[in-house]
Amino acid sequence: MRAVRLISASVSRLSTLAESRGTSVRVMANNAITIDNLNPNIIKLEYAVRGPLVTRAGEIEKELAKGAQKPFNKVIKANIGDAHAMGQKPITFIRQVIACVTYPKLMDEVDFPKDVVERARALLSGCGGNSMGSYTVSFGIEMIRRHVAEYIERRDGYPSDWQTICVMIPIPQYPLYSASLAEYGLEQVGYYLDEDRNWALDVAELERSFKEASSNTAVRAIVVINPGNPTGQVLTRDNIESIVKFAHQHKLFIFADEVYQDNVYAEGCKFHSFKKVMTEMGAPYNQTELASFMTVSKGYMGECGLRGGWMELFNMDPQVQANLFKCISASLCPTTLGQTAVDCVARPPQEGEPSYDLWIKEKTNVLDSLAQRADMIVKTFNTMEGFKCNIVQGAMYAFPSIQLPPKAVERAKAEGKAPDVYYAFRLLEETGICIVPGSGFGQRPGTYHFRTTILPQPELLQEMLEIFKEFHAKFTKEHS
């Protein structure tokens, strides 16, 4: 009855407004769902990477297309990790297999490599009616799940049970974590990374955060993104061991976001999976609950639009896993094309197979170029007044800190914006460069950052950095 009374009250208020505002509001008064009775968690939900700055960037693109005069002729979207949109070429093997499974007649009409045709036929055999248009098992095609388990075994050197693999669970990417928590009405407990130690994770900071939150919150899990988004750090093995010990001590479930595991650039850095480290630590730490995530959207693949990925569950209570899989079944099944891309990543061409030479060449070229661009961004930002940018050890982003002049902070407050948001909007309006303010990700109070991708191709990235440098000098002078 309480819900009914609340809805009735909302309708009454709208009806009163209708008398003075006309027909359009009278129509709204009859709506079953209004802003007054909408789930408040939905209103609270925010996703900075696709927020107001990106909306404005889209508007500017349309203005430019209509001939509007601006001090730039294009928008450079450095806000999101969309590799192909920034000019990266698709991996041939993945696209050839997708072409064959989508239109099987091509296998008879086009001279595809033998391993491409064999893979396509094997994938089609796992689909009803040998068609990608059919439903699959809710957790993914069995052959693909087995290939994912084999991939994990090759990576870690330890067994992986294919039945704990679930293909195409949406991979949450920060700040989608905070958005998802808001949607479900859960509490976010933030812990700060140590910027002075290249964004290392400090256990003392974890303890502080856990203790403060535990006074009014039941903390159940910890999320770790490695390599880091937005910070671009790669955790050391010692750091991971400390996190595992912390999680075990406080009985926390670990969500290991490892989607950038192929993206490691800095000398001396190496990706260590949480599962491998936990296993080698032995009892009792190898009994810690873990879910690890991988995707085809990042790495050397960059296939964001195919929405393919996987999740491996480790040490989850069997009854809990059964209920999780039951919930997943309610979504029917993951897309078959996304699953196809997953299979190509989990079981890429092997040495001696027809597609191997081209595959390894394309993969190496992509990762080498990303390493070059990571270095280019850091070196340029660190020559700019008030900037400090840590080494981009991995992933696809830089997260530099920036000291904003007091007058800029005052101007931002006068406009009702956070200072880093004010800076980002000025950058967009005056240069066409779209970044994401650090406040969208969380940062220590009194500090300002922004995230930019390293994805623009080298020539465009060089142009972007030169424009950025000129803008910052002008901005600093204006507000000094």
Secondary structure, 3 states (H helix, E strand, C coil): CHHHHHHHHHHHHHHHHHHHHCHHHHHHHCCCCCCCCCCHHHHHCCCHHHCHHHHHHHHHHHHHHCCCCCCCCCCEECCCCCCHHHCCCCCHHHHHHHHHHHCCCHHHHCCCCHHHHHHHHHHHHCCHHHCCCCCCCCCCCHHHHHHHHHHHHHHHCCCCCHHHEEECCCCCCCCHHHHHHHHCCCCCCCCCCEHHHCCECCHHHHHHHHHHHHCCCCCCEEEEECCCCCCCCCCCHHHHHHHHHHHHHCCCEEEEECCCCCCECCCCCCCCCHHHHHHHHCCCHHHCCEEEEEECCCCCCCCHHHCCEEEEEECCCHHHHHHHHHHHHCCCCCCHHHHHHHHHHHCCCCCCCCCHHHHHHHHHHHHHHHHHHHHHHHHHHCCCCCEECCCCCECCEECCEECCCHHHHHHHHHCCCCHHHHHHHHHHHHHCEECEEHHHCCCCCCCCEEEEECCCCHHHHHHHHHHHHHHHHHHHHHCC
